Amino acid sequence: MTATSKRISPCPEPMLILVTGGAASGKSGLAEKIICQLSAGKPMLYVAAMENEGEEAKRRIARHRAMRAGKGFTTLEHTKRFDQIAVPAGYEGALFECMSNALANEMFSPEGAGENWKQSILSGIDRLCTACVHVVIVTNDIFTDGVTYDEWTMRYLYALGELNQLLAQRADCVVESVFGIPVIRKGAMD
């Protein structure tokens, strides 16, 4: 089932939506479209989990800022220890970008949650869901290249797979972005 021609209506019921897809699949643009339509012009929070280190990170951050410019987002940069996130009040929707960065920061940064990554991230998502009516989470599908990596990378891949499953279980709707085309995998967006 696809929702290519279906407009997402402002939704009075709280929604948690997980948007997934491969690299450059259009998942960020799709997630922004979803949260903008659900929030119906009311204030939105953009939780940025990518650390601003290195030229590639700076380019990606600049691209994402340009994508959401003028759409009514307030950016909250929070890169690790999501169990300690202070979510400001007054936001209809929140867009969390993105889970793969959040997990890497929690697992591998000295200031991250380490082995407690699952509790930290899920606690942060719970805080977002309590503070905002609608929450859209962006995550990555990085599991299909068929390559066996080193021990640390495989540990990360298994953890992201587990985290994606936990988030999908909690989500009202799971959407896969395939070249920007939304493919509903669970639930509905209206």
Disulfide bonds with the S-S distance in Angstrom:
none
